[in-house]
């Protein structure tokens, strides 16, 4: 029962370099999609909170942007967000992928984590479904050599391997206390943010080079249509150059239609209602480097 004296409640965050499987793991731990995923690095652009309810505790899991060497003002702000989150949680989950050798980015983050005082750090070797047993063993040894960890746990979010074990290890590390969120609440992200992220997730499918980093999405409105069970949603996909706008729209508008169709299905599942999704594409020149435009886009 949540009122028991030994009930625990607290925050844990996922950290790691870009594209190590943090968002996929966050969704697997929470048991519902709370963070968008993509093969593109630096997909996560905000601290996304997912809530795990258990009989012995409540875990608020924070997915952070991947720490990286920033090349834009946006990149600097994402790094700052990830670092500030580290100072506010009870447990840090340091993610390293099993299918890639430990590299300079992993070592850099491990060195930063070594400076944390009073915070438990669990090393998580992710994507074990993409590596054979020998490679997983190699990665576990490499990670063990990066620092002193409270635990080292190999997991596969895709296969569900040891995700429950990871939770079993984290919850006892949380401080005693009552739950912060009511039963059944899985995220505190507003619908407008979740909708924007679902649109951006579909816009990232199949694009490459610099375009993934240049796409941002804002939701202009979510409102019920009078005398109908439809929700009207208007959203804008922002890019940095007219050539990028043409790519997002596609020949005859076909690519934008595909983005809208796929995003609408996800949004309807999220909101539990039929949706009419109106997408537009606009240019905000070099928005990743412009403080004023970053503020307007929510960064």
Secondary structure, DSSP 8 states (H G I E B T S, - for coil): -TTSTT-EEEEEEEE-BTTSSHHHHHHHHHTS--S---SSTT---S-EEEEEE-SSEEEEEEE---B----SHHHHHHHHHHHHHHTT-SEEEEEEETTS---HHHHHHHHHHHT-SS-EEEEEEE-GGGS-HHHHHHHHHHHHTT---SEEEE-BTTTTBTHHHHHHHHHTTS-B---SS-TT--B---HHHHHHHHHHHHHTTT--TTHHHH-EEEEEEEEE-TTSSEEEEEEEEEESSHHHHHHHH-GGGHHHHHHHHHHHHHHHHHHTSEEEEEEEEEE-TTGGG-HHHHHHTT-
